[in-house]
């Protein structure tokens, strides 16, 4: 993985962007689920 990061090829940037977007979507989705759980817990 480090070797891929060191050689800045276009495909590497695409893979990095894919993983970054995937992580962002996961964080937002889990955050929304946690938020709805936290809101419903008080009632």
LINDA-V328223 format. One record per backbone hydrogen bond with DSSP energy under -0.5 kcal/mol. CO is the residue of the C=O (numbers start at 0). NH is the residue of the N-H. E is the energy in kcal/mol with one decimal. If there is no record, write none. Layout:
BEGIN
CO|NH|E, CO|NH|E
END
This chain:
BEGIN
0|4|-2.1, 1|5|-2.3, 2|6|-1.8, 5|7|-1.0, 6|8|-2.1, 8|12|-1.9, 9|13|-2.1, 10|14|-2.4, 11|15|-2.6, 12|16|-2.7, 13|17|-2.4, 14|18|-2.6, 15|19|-2.6, 16|20|-2.7, 17|21|-2.5, 18|22|-2.6, 19|23|-2.4, 20|24|-2.6, 21|25|-2.3, 22|26|-2.7, 23|27|-2.6, 24|28|-2.7, 25|29|-2.8, 26|30|-2.3, 27|31|-2.4, 28|32|-2.3, 29|33|-2.7, 30|34|-2.3, 31|35|-2.5, 32|36|-2.3, 33|37|-2.6, 34|38|-2.4, 35|39|-2.5, 36|40|-1.5, 37|41|-0.7, 38|41|-0.7, 38|42|-0.7
END
